Amino acid sequence: MANENQYADADAVKARYSAEFLKRVTNFTGVDPGTAIIDPKITAATKDASDLMDGLLQGRYDVPVDPFPDHFIGDCIKIAVKLLVERKGYEEESSDANYVTAGNEVLKKYEKIAEGKISLGIPGEGGSSTTPVKIKTEAPPKVFPCAKLDKY
């Protein structure tokens, strides 16, 4: 379960990615980089990912979004892993570039949500409403009555 004001936590990231991968992207500066996963780095990345999501959503929704759609967890995890890989450093030709690309795609989705091109379907400026919208229109008085326009 996510921590307060976060859409995912370190446990959610650890549940979706292998220990070997997480060791490589969190414990890359230690004397023996393959021995342990550094949980505070994952926690910081999930917090930063949640903050990025909220930063994009805040113009359209109250943040943090609560309750949030289920897909926020996976989106937050992808952004967090992107941040971990970027912080470790990677080659654009390496397999790690796929994690950065996936995270960037999620951020693009949130940019579209911020622009109003995608709705989360939750209450808020960009969300959907179950209340029907009524539009009231009034036309200005006619300048040229129909009788004067017969010959045109």
VOFIVEX-806259 format. One line per field, with one value per residue: residue number from 1; x, y, z of N, C-alpha, C in turn. Coordinates in Angstrom, 2 decimals. Atoms other than C-alpha are relative to their C-alpha. Layout:
VOFIVEX-806259
i	(NUM; ...)
n_xx	(X; ...)
n_yy	(Y; ...)
n_zz	(Z; ...)
ca_xx	(X; ...)
ca_yy	(Y; ...)
ca_zz	(Z; ...)
c_xx	(X; ...)
c_yy	(Y; ...)
c_zz	(Z; ...)
end
This chain:
VOFIVEX-806259
i	(1; 2; 3; 4; 5; 6; 7; 8; 9; 10; 11; 12; 13; 14; 15; 16; 17; 18; 19; 20; 21; 22; 23; 24; 25; 26; 27; 28; 29; 30; 31; 32; 33; 34; 35; 36; 37; 38; 39; 40; 41; 42; 43; 44; 45; 46; 47; 48; 49; 50; 51; 52; 53; 54; 55; 56; 57; 58; 59; 60; 61; 62; 63; 64; 65; 66; 67; 68; 69; 70; 71; 72; 73; 74; 75; 76; 77; 78; 79; 80; 81; 82; 83; 84; 85; 86; 87; 88; 89; 90; 91; 92; 93; 94; 95; 96; 97; 98; 99; 100; 101; 102; 103; 104; 105; 106; 107; 108; 109; 110; 111; 112; 113; 114; 115; 116; 117; 118; 119; 120; 121; 122; 123; 124; 125; 126; 127; 128; 129; 130; 131; 132; 133; 134; 135; 136; 137; 138; 139; 140; 141; 142; 143; 144; 145; 146; 147; 148; 149; 150; 151; 152)
n_xx	(0.84; -0.77; -0.11; 0.78; -0.38; -0.73; 0.86; -0.64; -1.10; -1.13; 0.47; 0.67; -1.06; -0.70; 0.89; 0.08; -1.32; -0.87; -0.97; -1.26; 0.15; 0.06; -1.34; -0.84; 0.35; -0.03; -1.25; -1.01; -1.20; -0.58; -1.18; 0.49; 1.30; 0.99; 0.42; 1.26; 0.85; 0.03; 1.41; 0.24; -0.06; 1.28; 0.99; -0.17; 0.46; 1.47; 0.49; -0.23; 0.93; 1.32; -0.04; 0.07; 1.39; 0.81; -0.36; 0.69; 1.45; 0.51; 0.79; 1.29; 0.58; -0.55; -1.04; -0.05; 1.29; 0.39; -0.69; -0.58; 0.23; -0.97; -1.15; -0.99; -1.06; -0.92; -0.61; -0.98; -1.13; -0.78; -0.73; -1.02; -1.08; -0.68; -0.86; -1.11; -0.93; -0.66; -0.92; -1.14; -0.71; 0.25; -0.32; 1.24; 0.08; 0.14; 1.37; 0.53; 0.69; 1.42; 0.67; 0.12; 1.02; 1.31; 0.33; 0.29; 1.34; 0.99; 0.01; 0.71; 1.43; 0.41; 0.01; 1.27; 1.04; -0.12; 0.51; 1.43; 0.22; 0.40; 0.66; -0.14; 1.32; 0.28; 0.44; -1.03; 0.19; -0.18; 0.72; 1.34; 1.05; 1.22; 1.07; 0.12; -0.30; 1.03; -0.51; 1.06; -0.44; 0.92; -0.45; 0.33; 1.14; -0.32; -0.25; 0.76; 1.12; 0.16; 0.71; -0.93; -0.99; 0.67; -0.55; -1.41)
n_yy	(-1.18; -1.23; -0.85; -1.22; -0.89; 0.73; 0.94; 1.31; -0.03; 0.88; 1.39; 0.19; 0.08; 1.28; 1.08; 0.05; 0.10; 1.00; -0.48; -0.28; -1.30; -1.06; -0.14; -0.69; -1.41; -0.73; 0.19; -0.05; -0.72; 0.64; 0.84; 1.22; -0.45; 1.05; 0.68; -0.42; -1.05; -1.16; -0.41; -1.45; -0.53; 0.34; -0.84; -1.36; 0.00; 0.06; -1.32; -0.93; 0.36; -0.48; -1.46; -0.34; 0.22; -1.05; -1.27; -0.08; 0.05; -1.01; -1.04; 0.54; 0.80; -0.16; 0.99; 1.29; 0.56; 0.99; 1.22; -0.08; 1.18; 1.08; -0.10; -0.91; 0.79; 0.41; -1.19; -0.51; 0.94; -0.20; -1.26; 0.19; 0.81; -0.92; -0.86; 0.81; 0.29; -1.26; -0.38; 0.92; -0.26; 1.08; -0.24; 0.01; 1.26; 1.11; 0.41; -0.94; -1.08; 0.38; -0.43; -1.45; -0.24; 0.33; -1.08; -1.20; 0.18; -0.25; -1.44; -0.61; 0.20; -0.97; -1.32; -0.07; -0.18; -1.40; -0.84; 0.26; 0.89; 1.27; -0.19; 1.11; 0.50; -0.23; -1.38; -1.02; -0.76; 0.84; 1.25; 0.06; -0.30; 0.75; -0.98; -0.48; -1.40; -0.71; -1.21; -0.96; -0.96; -1.04; -0.67; -1.44; -0.27; -0.03; -1.31; -0.04; 0.92; 0.87; -0.71; -0.83; 0.84; 0.82; -0.20; 0.38)
n_zz	(0.00; 0.11; -1.18; 0.11; 1.10; 1.02; 0.70; -0.13; -0.96; 0.31; 0.07; 1.30; 1.00; -0.23; 0.42; 1.47; 0.64; -0.62; -0.99; 0.70; 0.67; -1.00; -0.56; 0.99; 0.15; -1.28; -0.72; 1.06; -0.41; -1.17; 0.17; 0.61; 0.47; 0.22; -1.22; -0.63; 0.58; -0.87; -0.07; 0.01; 1.37; 0.62; -0.67; 0.54; 1.39; 0.04; -0.46; 1.10; 1.07; -0.42; 0.10; 1.43; 0.42; -0.61; 0.64; 1.28; -0.20; -0.93; 0.66; 0.42; -1.07; -1.35; -0.21; 0.68; 0.39; -1.00; 0.41; 1.34; 0.84; -0.18; 0.90; -0.57; -0.65; 1.06; 0.60; -0.97; -0.02; 1.22; -0.12; -1.03; 0.58; 0.94; -0.81; -0.53; 1.10; 0.35; -1.09; 0.09; 1.25; 0.96; 1.40; 0.78; 0.75; -0.94; -0.32; -0.98; 0.71; 0.09; -1.22; 0.11; 1.02; -0.59; -0.94; 0.77; 0.60; -1.06; -0.25; 1.13; -0.27; -1.02; 0.66; 0.73; -1.01; -0.43; 1.08; 0.15; 1.14; -0.60; -1.28; -0.94; -0.33; -1.42; -0.18; 0.13; 1.23; 1.18; -0.15; 0.56; -0.95; 0.26; 0.10; 1.38; 0.21; 0.75; 0.62; 0.27; 1.00; 0.40; 1.21; 0.01; 0.87; 1.43; 0.56; 1.24; -0.07; 1.17; 1.05; 0.75; 0.67; 1.01; 1.33; 0.05)
ca_xx	(0.00; 1.19; 2.42; 0.59; 0.71; 2.32; 0.69; 3.18; 5.86; 9.11; 7.26; 5.16; 8.32; 10.01; 6.94; 7.17; 10.92; 13.56; 15.92; 18.90; 17.60; 16.83; 20.27; 21.85; 19.90; 20.05; 23.37; 25.73; 28.24; 28.94; 32.02; 30.02; 27.16; 25.49; 24.78; 21.70; 18.81; 18.95; 15.32; 15.69; 16.61; 13.44; 11.38; 12.83; 12.11; 8.47; 8.00; 9.53; 7.37; 4.21; 5.26; 5.80; 2.34; 0.77; 2.67; 1.14; -2.35; -2.60; -3.98; -6.94; -7.50; -7.11; -3.86; -2.96; -5.82; -7.73; -9.09; -6.96; -7.51; -5.73; -3.51; -1.79; 0.17; 1.69; 2.27; 4.06; 6.21; 7.25; 8.19; 10.08; 12.07; 12.84; 14.21; 16.28; 17.82; 18.54; 20.14; 22.33; 23.29; 22.67; 23.65; 20.93; 21.75; 21.41; 18.36; 18.01; 16.91; 13.63; 12.81; 13.45; 11.33; 8.46; 8.60; 8.68; 5.58; 3.71; 4.75; 3.48; 0.12; -0.01; 0.89; -2.13; -4.27; -2.96; -3.89; -7.40; -6.93; -7.44; -9.84; -9.27; -13.02; -12.95; -14.53; -12.54; -12.17; -10.96; -13.14; -16.50; -19.70; -22.90; -24.96; -26.41; -25.29; -27.97; -27.08; -29.27; -29.02; -30.64; -30.41; -30.25; -33.27; -33.41; -31.99; -33.69; -37.18; -38.10; -40.45; -37.54; -35.40; -37.96; -36.25; -32.78)
ca_yy	(0.00; 3.51; 5.84; 9.06; 11.37; 8.65; 6.47; 3.61; 2.66; 0.68; -2.59; -2.11; -1.53; -4.59; -6.70; -5.86; -5.91; -8.50; -8.17; -8.32; -5.37; -3.34; -4.09; -2.83; 0.44; 1.26; -0.09; 1.05; 3.08; 0.73; -1.40; -4.50; -3.25; -6.63; -7.36; -5.34; -3.27; 0.25; 0.82; 4.58; 5.16; 3.37; 5.28; 8.59; 7.64; 6.71; 9.98; 11.94; 10.04; 10.81; 14.46; 14.55; 13.10; 15.59; 18.46; 17.63; 17.04; 19.99; 22.42; 20.15; 18.05; 18.31; 16.58; 14.16; 12.41; 10.43; 7.93; 7.43; 5.11; 1.74; 2.55; 5.28; 2.56; 1.12; 4.58; 5.71; 2.57; 3.10; 6.71; 5.70; 3.05; 5.60; 7.91; 5.12; 4.22; 7.87; 8.43; 5.37; 6.44; 4.46; 4.18; 4.98; 1.73; -0.38; -2.30; 0.26; 2.79; 0.84; 1.70; 5.39; 5.27; 3.59; 6.22; 9.02; 7.57; 7.63; 11.24; 12.13; 10.63; 12.87; 15.89; 15.07; 14.79; 18.20; 19.65; 18.21; 15.83; 12.82; 12.68; 10.58; 10.17; 11.43; 14.57; 17.69; 20.15; 17.51; 14.72; 13.58; 14.65; 12.65; 15.85; 16.76; 20.07; 22.52; 25.26; 28.34; 30.47; 33.72; 35.22; 38.97; 40.60; 40.35; 43.33; 42.51; 41.05; 38.28; 40.60; 42.84; 39.88; 38.36; 39.80; 38.53)
ca_zz	(0.00; -0.76; 1.94; 2.69; -0.34; -2.47; -5.10; -4.66; -2.17; -2.11; -1.48; -4.63; -6.68; -5.12; -5.93; -9.66; -10.32; -9.65; -6.71; -9.09; -11.11; -7.98; -6.51; -9.72; -9.81; -6.09; -4.84; -7.58; -5.57; -2.67; -2.15; -3.04; -5.24; -5.63; -1.99; -1.09; -2.32; -0.91; 0.16; 0.89; -2.76; -3.87; -1.30; -2.53; -6.15; -5.42; -3.50; -6.38; -8.89; -6.91; -6.73; -10.51; -11.07; -8.65; -10.25; -13.60; -12.19; -9.80; -12.37; -13.07; -9.92; -6.17; -5.29; -3.98; -5.75; -3.13; -3.82; -6.89; -9.85; -9.66; -12.64; -10.58; -8.76; -11.94; -13.38; -10.22; -10.23; -13.87; -13.18; -10.02; -11.91; -14.65; -11.94; -10.37; -13.74; -14.56; -11.14; -11.62; -15.12; -18.29; -21.91; -24.44; -26.25; -23.10; -21.94; -19.14; -21.76; -22.01; -18.40; -19.06; -22.21; -20.34; -17.60; -20.16; -21.87; -18.57; -18.00; -21.49; -20.52; -17.44; -19.57; -21.75; -18.63; -17.52; -20.92; -20.64; -23.59; -21.30; -18.38; -15.30; -14.93; -11.37; -9.93; -10.64; -13.46; -15.87; -14.55; -15.71; -14.06; -13.69; -13.61; -17.01; -18.38; -19.51; -21.92; -22.04; -25.12; -26.10; -29.55; -30.05; -31.64; -35.43; -37.25; -40.56; -40.28; -42.72; -44.66; -45.66; -46.79; -49.20; -52.29; -51.39)
c_xx	(0.88; 0.04; -0.88; 0.60; 0.88; -0.95; 0.57; 1.12; 1.08; -0.45; -0.69; 1.04; 0.70; -0.86; -0.01; 1.33; 0.87; 0.98; 1.31; -0.04; 0.04; 1.34; 0.86; -0.32; -0.01; 1.35; 1.15; 1.27; 0.70; 1.22; -0.39; -1.42; -1.05; -0.58; -1.36; -0.74; -0.02; -1.42; -0.21; 0.07; -1.32; -1.10; 0.08; -0.52; -1.52; -0.61; 0.15; -0.96; -1.41; -0.07; -0.06; -1.43; -0.90; 0.28; -0.71; -1.52; -0.57; -0.80; -1.41; -0.72; 0.58; 1.02; 0.40; -1.42; -0.35; -1.51; 0.48; -0.29; 1.12; 1.24; 1.06; 1.17; 1.04; 0.70; 1.09; 1.24; 0.87; 0.81; 1.14; 1.19; 0.78; 0.97; 1.19; 1.05; 0.76; 1.02; 1.23; 0.89; -0.20; 0.45; -1.29; -0.17; -0.22; -1.46; -0.63; -0.75; -1.49; -0.78; -0.22; -1.09; -1.40; -0.44; -0.34; -1.38; -1.10; -0.08; -0.71; -1.51; -0.49; 0.04; -1.29; -1.18; 0.00; -0.57; -1.50; -0.32; -0.45; -0.64; 0.23; -1.35; -0.33; -0.46; 1.17; -0.21; 0.10; -0.79; -1.38; -1.02; -1.23; -1.19; -0.11; 0.25; -1.11; 0.60; -1.19; 0.54; -1.10; 0.59; -0.34; -1.20; 0.44; 0.16; -0.85; -1.14; -0.14; -0.68; 0.94; 1.00; -0.59; 0.67; 1.46; 0.17)
c_yy	(1.24; 0.74; 1.22; 0.90; -0.67; -1.00; -1.42; 0.13; -1.00; -1.46; -0.29; -0.13; -1.36; -1.18; -0.16; -0.19; -0.96; 0.65; 0.36; 1.36; 1.13; 0.19; 0.85; 1.49; 0.78; -0.07; -0.03; 0.73; -0.65; -0.83; -1.31; 0.26; -1.09; -0.59; 0.40; 1.03; 1.15; 0.57; 1.51; 0.61; -0.29; 0.89; 1.44; 0.07; -0.06; 1.31; 1.01; -0.27; 0.49; 1.52; 0.47; -0.14; 1.12; 1.36; 0.17; 0.08; 1.20; 1.12; -0.44; -0.76; 0.41; -1.10; -0.02; -0.52; -1.11; -0.15; 0.13; -1.26; -1.02; 0.16; 0.99; -0.77; -0.40; 1.18; 0.56; -0.90; 0.19; 1.29; -0.14; -0.79; 0.82; 0.89; -0.75; -0.26; 1.27; 0.40; -0.89; 0.38; -1.19; 0.44; -0.08; -1.28; -1.20; -0.36; 0.92; 1.16; -0.30; 0.47; 1.52; 0.36; -0.26; 1.09; 1.29; -0.08; 0.26; 1.50; 0.75; -0.14; 1.02; 1.43; 0.17; 0.17; 1.46; 0.96; -0.19; -0.90; -1.39; 0.32; -1.23; -0.60; 0.11; 1.44; 0.97; 0.69; -0.86; -1.28; 0.05; 0.27; -0.82; 0.94; 0.47; 1.50; 0.61; 1.29; 0.90; 1.00; 1.02; 0.67; 1.47; 0.24; 0.10; 1.44; 0.18; -1.00; -0.75; 0.72; 0.85; -0.83; -0.86; 0.09; -0.44; -1.46)
c_zz	(0.00; 1.33; -0.22; -1.08; -1.05; -0.63; 0.00; 1.01; -0.43; -0.13; -1.33; -1.12; 0.11; -0.43; -1.52; -0.70; 0.77; 0.97; -0.68; -0.69; 1.03; 0.71; -0.93; -0.08; 1.31; 0.70; -1.00; 0.41; 1.19; -0.33; -0.68; -0.50; -0.15; 1.25; 0.55; -0.83; 1.01; 0.00; 0.02; -1.39; -0.73; 0.59; -0.54; -1.44; -0.09; 0.48; -1.12; -1.16; 0.32; -0.11; -1.45; -0.51; 0.53; -0.65; -1.33; 0.17; 0.75; -0.65; -0.33; 1.12; 1.34; 0.20; 1.46; -0.27; 0.98; 0.00; -1.43; -0.79; 0.18; -0.88; 0.50; 0.62; -1.04; -0.64; 0.91; 0.03; -1.24; 0.05; 1.02; -0.56; -1.02; 0.77; 0.57; -1.07; -0.38; 1.07; 0.02; -1.17; -0.92; -1.38; -0.79; -0.81; 0.91; 0.21; 1.04; -0.66; -0.13; 1.22; -0.03; -1.01; 0.55; 0.98; -0.72; -0.66; 1.03; 0.28; -1.14; 0.19; 1.02; -0.53; -0.79; 0.95; 0.45; -1.04; -0.21; -1.18; 0.45; 1.34; 0.88; 0.35; 1.47; 0.15; 0.00; -1.33; -1.24; 0.05; -0.63; 1.10; -0.37; -0.13; -1.44; -0.08; -0.84; -0.53; -0.32; -1.01; -0.26; -1.23; 0.09; -0.90; -1.46; -0.47; -1.27; 0.10; -1.31; -1.16; -0.85; -0.78; -1.10; -1.36; -0.11; -0.05)
end
